[in-house]
Amino acid sequence: MYFAIFMLVILLVSGVIWLLDILVLRKQRQAGALGEVADPWYVEYSKSFFPVILLVFTVRSFVVEPFKIPSGSMMPTLLAGDYILVNKFTYGLRVPILNKVFYPVSLPQRGDVFVFHYPPDTTIDYIKRVVGLPGDKIQYRDKQLTINGKVINLDFVQPYQYALNVNDESGNARAVDVTASRLNEQLGGVKHDVLIHDIMNQYSPGSPGDRLMQGETITVPAGEYFAMGDNRDNSSDSRVWGFVAEKHLVGKAFFIWFNFDQWRRIGQSIG
């Protein structure tokens, strides 16, 4: 969000300077000169930057926006270090910064990988998978997901090893090799893999995750969504901080365009 605000400020400043030069400043310079007068540096910069910034701002706001995956909460679908593209049109065109829909298109579907403003701090963007739609009844106990009374089957694929960053007793970060089970599930029409660890998650008392572990069924409110990471036991998601409101939606992730460490991931679609 801060980058969007920065771009908007630069866009407005350069646009105003360029417009003032056309309407007023250029005439004043020419009136006091005998020949051709060079434009001041700030006018030259504004004329050069404004069209470029306008194009970039428009594309990022209404068409597609790049993001970098910062953590392993969406493994194995997305890895830390993946650079992805997010479709900004799928969930409707929104007013930049304010994020209010002015042209509705569609709503998130179960199984979508979507980007949204993190509910506790909307200046931060998160990426998760849509698990529950408005009105859905969600159960998640003993690592088994149930939606509207239907158990979501998990088919074993293979063991999955990766390095997990943890803090030791001194507070220093270190990598620990862990092994999870890679399983395939289907949400809506989307088949994808998830990771399940042989650990017991702990949630704050009264949080959605705590209520689910107690066997409670949670109903997704109107206009909101229940999101979970594919790395089910290593993800801060709706089980921790609650639902994702429609007003916080950013877009649907659809493409991995770069990864410095794993070039084979370049060009993969996200599903």
Beta strands, then each sheet from edge to edge (+ up, - down):
strand 1: 64-68
strand 2: 83-87
strand 3: 93-94
strand 4: 101-103
strand 5: 113-117
strand 6: 125-132
strand 7: 137-141
strand 8: 144-147
strand 9: 150-151
strand 10: 155-167
strand 11: 173-187
strand 12: 190-196
strand 13: 218-219
strand 14: 224-228
strand 15: 244-245
strand 16: 249-258
sheet 1: 1+ 2- 16+ 5- 6+ 14- 15+
sheet 2: 3+ 4-
sheet 3: 9+ 8- 7+ 13-
sheet 4: 10+ 11- 12+
end
